[in-house]
């Protein structure tokens, strides 16, 4: 009889682990709290890090292209290039990668030909609208208690293995470690996309092949090209994606105002696309036109429906629970600030090492140490970059020293 696994969270981290576990012979059930059959990615851009590349090379059966390569450049207010780097990075969009992973997990949509065994045994199930209310260690298994978010109907599932991949606001982390909570970092990220075809050729030449950054007074913006949700990667049919980090004091009226949508609802994490109050975005656009180079200002001017996200930190001191039967991964384990764009890479890294655990090549305790070391180190790098762009010189010096201290401690064998 096949072993069973439950994954909490149906986004990128959850699907990666689901695909890996299915390959390992598990019957896998993914529980996604979102009740909609269509996940909203807002055309969000993500970086394709080395662990993601390794994962896709090992598990992807679709063969669909999904990434666009770019190097980094810095420009001044006039749009003149101040610095270019030679290191190449690759980027994709959240929705496209999600669709590819979903195809590999359970063949939905059906562009991946499932084997007869997969069709008959239904070893991969993706359930929407299901919230996990509690978990219990039942000696040989984990008992997962659930609730239907629409009807309130309760149920429970017994699993040999549970993976908590439910993001930075993880409900599983809250159950296991209620004292570990998200902390607001003091700034927000405005995000949006503009079709490449709408951008003047003179500006497209500036952006082509590059991640373009422009720094202002304690805020900065970056622009790069991503595929569309449907997977269009051809020049002229892609999207320009921007992320604009701006300071916003915790508890301030301005922050509360920005996080209140057009219906008067206050959001804790993200005000979705189409719900940002128009006059708030108009004020942001006015700032862009006054302080940004023309090529970037033109993108902001054309953006009608941005979304805005508060940047948070969340750091778990543990990753393995219930004697190696429950694993906390990705943003649920440690939330990385998005400046170095390695959250998806973290999920893929956690997944790769968990595969080694299941193959007998690594103990759960070793896995926990490795993923915590990686997450803590990467998080500090992301904090330094964020403070460099949005903080003061004193704050930057402090974070650099904190990072140096962490690296010294890790060199001595400590995790954090």
Secondary structure, 3 states (H helix, E strand, C coil): CCCEEEEECCCHHHHHHHHHHHHCCCEEEEEECCCCCCCCCCCCEEECCHHHHHHHHHHCCCCCCCCEEEEEEEECCCCCEEEECCCCEEEEEHHHHHHHHHHHHHCCCCCCCCCHHHHHHCCEEEEECEEEEEEEEECCEEEEEEEECCCCCEEEEEECEEEECCCCCCHHHHHHCCCCCCEEEEEEEEEEEEEHHHCCHHHHHHHCCEEEEEEECCEEEEEEEECCCCCCCCCCCCEEEEEEEEECCCCCHHHHHHCECCCCCECCCEECCCCCCHHHHHHHHHHHHHHCCHHHHHHHHHCCCCEEEEEEEEECCCCEECCCCEEECHHHCEECCHHHCCHHHHHHHHHHHHHHHHCCCCCHHHHHHHHHHHHHHHHHHHHHHHHHHHCCHHHHHHHHHHHHHHHHHHHCCCCC
